[in-house]
């Protein structure tokens, strides 16, 4: 059974940083493309970032490029999202994703994504 457990969310001020974590189990993490999505209040789900199985290949949404960094450790079955220069518009529920069958370029539209429950990030102005 796939489990994805996120942590690290919280309330911060604009310009601050947060590091989100995702601990995975129930599948071969070292083979998996992984990603992060977010959903702001009253809005649809939005792709944030993706990372290939080796950690070398990454892909970011334009809205976070240069501010967010995705990384992973296959030994620990863990993935992180370092978020710097946070803005109020980054306020959202952030979810970890196991992107079954996807590459980093196709995570955003992948129909077989498996989702975690998310961690809430709130950025005040």
N, C-alpha and C positions, 0 to 999 in steps of 0.2 A: 504494500500500500504506500503510495507516494505521500510524503509529508514535507511541507515547506513551512518553516516557522520563521517569521520576520521579527525583528526587534530593532530598537534604536531610535524610534520616532520620538517626537516631543514638541514642546513649544519653544521657539527661538525667535530672535529679532532679525530683521532684515540685515543681510551682510554676514550673519553667523554661519557656522558649519555644523553639519550632522553627518554621522556615519551609520548607515543602515546595514543590518546583517541579515542573512538568510541561511539557515541551517537545513540541509536537505537529507532525506532518507527514503528508502524504498525503491531506489533505482540506481543505475550505474552512473553516478554523478560525473565521473571523469570522462564519460562519453557524451555528455549532454550539453546542448546549447541552452544557455540560461538567460534570463532577462529580468528587467524591472518595468512595471507599468504603474500608472497612478490614475486616480480618479478624484477630481475636485468636487466639492459639494455642488450638486445640481448639474453636473456635466458628465459626459461619457468617459469611458476608459481611454487613456492616452499612453502610447508607447514612450518609454523613457530611454532605455539602453539595453543592449544585448552583448553577450560575450560567448565566444566559441569555446569548444571543449578544452583547448590548450591554454586559454587565457590570452593568447596573442592577438586574436582578431576581435575587435569591438565595433560597435555601431551605436550612435547616439541620435536622439531627436535634436533637431536644430535648436529647440528652445533651451536645451541644457548643455549643448556642446561648449566645451571650454570651462564649464563650472562643475560638472559632475564627472566622476571617474568610477567605472565599474571594474571589479577585480574578483578573483576567485582563488581558492586553494583546494585542489582536488584531494589532497590527503585528508583534509578536515571536512570535506563535503560542504564547504562554506562559500558564500558569495557576499560581496559588499558593494555598497554604493556610497562613495564619498561625495558629499554635497557641499560645495563651497559657494560663497557669495549668494546665499539664499535670498529669494525675493518673495513678497507676499503671494504672487501668482504661483509659487511652488507649493502652496498649501494644498494637501491632498492626502488620500489614503494610498500608500505605496505598497504594491504587492510584488512578491517574488514569483517568477514564472519558470517552470520547466517546459521548454519549447520543444516538445516531441516532434522529431522529424524536420525541424527547421534549421536553417542557417541564420547567421546574425542578420542578414539582409531580409529575411522573410518572417522573423519573429512577430513583427507588428501585425501581420495579417494571417498568422498561423491559426488554423482551426482546431489544433490538437493541444493547445497550451493547457497546462495544469497549473492552477493558481493557489497561492497561499492566501491566508485571511487578511493579511496586510498589517501595516503599522502606520499610525497617523502622524503626519508632519504638519505643524501649524507655524506659519511665519508671520509675525506681526510687523507692522510698518513703524 
